[in-house]
C-alpha cells in the first residue's frame, strides 16, 4: 500500500483493530473489527484527518454488519413513515447501505439522530439519497448500473486512489502548468481544454459541436500533438450540455477507463442526453458515435462531488467544484496545482445573475491566479436586457397568441432554459398574471424536470425553501402535461385549443420541436419563441437570419414549407452571462486574478471581451485559438 496508509496506521491506537484499508478515489477507507471503535471513536479519526489533511472514513468490517434481512427490517422500523422510504440497497463489500427516500431529512432525523441509531443498531454505514418526486427512469437506470457493478466500482476507485497517493511524498524535479485548447477556442461548441503538468493530464469537458452534425469541425481536436488518451488521468465535466459532455462516451469507446468528475445531477443529465443522441441517430438511420454500453462505462467511471467539496484527483492537482449558475448541477472547476504552485479557475458556461432556478455563480475562492471564462455573449452588442422584461414579453406573446386561437412553440435545450420557462409560466398563472393554459412537455424535457425534483439542493435558495420547508414544488404543478407518444403529439396538433409546447431540440435541428415546427410553420395564428442561442448551421439560425422558405425531406421527397407563424427571440432568458455580467464577475472575484483566458464565444466576441477586460482592470488577457497552448507557470 502507499506510504500514506502507513502514516495513518501509525497514528491509530491498537484498539482500532484495522482489518483492511482501501481507497475510494481520494477518500481513504479503514475497516475495523472493533464494534466499540466503529461506534464511539470518531474523535480519534478526526484527529488523524486534521494531521494528515486527507479525507478518512471508518467503516465496520463486513463480518460485523447485521444480516441483511434483519438490517432492512430494523431500518424500516427506525425510519418514520412520512420519510417515504422507497428502496434499501445493501453493498456488503463496502459495509454500506443506501436508503432511497422521498424526504431524506426525515430518515436522517434532528442533528442526525436517526442515522446514528441505524448505524449503531445495524452496524452498517447508512447513506440517504432522495427519490425524485416525479418518476425518473434515467435515475433508476443509473443507480441500477452503479449497484450492479459494486465490485468493479470498488476496484476502480481503489485504482484511482493509488494513482493519487502512490508516491505522494516524492519530490518533483520541475513544476509547470500548461493549458491547451482542443475545442471552444474562439468558437461556441466542442468544449475541451487540456490541463498538463509534469505529473498530470486532465481534460476539462469534452463536447461536440451541435451545429455541425459530423466532419472535422464537429468534435474536439484530440489528434493534437499534446493529447494522448493513454496518458489521460481524469475528465472533469462542468455540466451536461452536449457541447461540453457529448464526446465523453466516445472516450470510453476508444478505451479510456479513468474517472469523470462532476456533480450527481450532471452525471444523470449527461447520461440521458447521450442516450437520447443514440435514439435520434437510430431514428435518422445514422450510425452514432457511441452505443449504450459506452454510456454505461461513463456512468460506472463517474465520481460525483458536491459543490465546495475538495478532493485530490492526481498527485499534484486538487479539485473543487463551485456553482456556476448555468443549469442544474453546473460547476466551475477550481484546480489547485502543486503545493500552492498555481490556482486555476475554469468557469465553463456561467450565469452571474439569480434566476428562477439557480443562484448566481460563486465568486470567492481561497486562491486564484488564472481564470478561463466563457464569452458566448461577450461582444459589445450582447448586453442582455432585464429578466423581468423578458418574462413580461413572453407572457404577452403567449396571451396574444392564445387569444387568436394559436399555439406557442418554445424549442429548448432539455435542461436549463426549459425548466426556467416552466417556472415562469407556473408563477404567472399562479399569481394571476396570465390565464390558465395547458403546457405540454415533450419527452426529454419531462425526464430532465424529473431529475430536478431529485436534486433540490442544487437549486436556488427560494426553491429550496419552498420544497424543504413548505412542501411546495412548482415542478409538480398540474399545469404541466407529459406528451408520451407520437399519437398524443398528433392529437395536440389536430385540436383547436391554444397551448404551450415545450420540447427539444432548442435549435430546431432535431426532435419533437422540429416536428411541431413543420406542422405549425404555415399558420400565422401560431407563434415560435426562441429562448436559446442558435448555433451556426442550425435551422434555428437560418430562421434567425431571415430564411422563410424551408425545404424538408419527408419520406425521401422534398417538401417546401413557408414560414408564416410569428417568430420571436427572447435571448434574455439565456443561462449564459451577458457581457455586463461577465465583466462584473471578473470585478467581483476574490482574489482578483492575474490572467484571464477568454474562450467559448465567436471570434469577435472573445477578442472584444478580452480587450475590454484588459483595459478595465489592467489584467493580462488572451483569447486563444484551437490547438494553442498557454503556459500558466
JOKA-V694970 format. One record per run of one state. SS is the DSSP state (~ for helix, > for strand, _ for the rest). FROM is the first residue (numbers start at 1). TO is the last residue. Records with the same first field share a line. If there is no record, write none. Layout:
# JOKA-V694970
SS: FROM-TO, FROM-TO
This chain:
# JOKA-V694970
_: 1-2, 12-13, 17-17, 25-26, 33-34, 41-41, 53-55, 61-61, 65-67, 79-80, 84-84, 92-95, 102-103, 109-109, 123-124, 131-136, 149-149, 166-177, 184-191, 197-200, 205-207, 209-218, 220-228, 232-233, 237-241, 246-247, 254-258, 263-263, 284-291, 301-301, 305-309, 315-316, 324-330, 338-341, 347-363, 365-369, 375-376, 378-386, 404-407, 412-416, 431-438, 455-455, 459-460, 470-473, 477-479, 484-485, 495-499, 504-510, 521-526, 531-538, 545-548, 555-556, 563-565, 570-570, 574-577, 589-589, 591-594, 600-602, 618-619, 623-628, 632-633
~: 3-11, 14-16, 35-40, 42-52, 62-64, 68-78, 81-83, 104-108, 110-122, 137-148, 150-165, 229-231, 242-245, 248-253, 264-283, 292-300, 387-403, 417-430, 443-454, 456-458, 461-469, 474-476, 486-494, 511-520, 539-544, 571-573, 579-588, 603-617
>: 18-24, 27-32, 56-60, 85-91, 96-101, 125-130, 178-183, 192-196, 201-204, 208-208, 219-219, 234-236, 259-262, 302-304, 310-314, 317-323, 331-337, 342-346, 364-364, 370-374, 377-377, 408-411, 439-442, 480-483, 500-503, 527-530, 549-554, 557-562, 566-569, 578-578, 590-590, 595-599, 620-622, 629-631
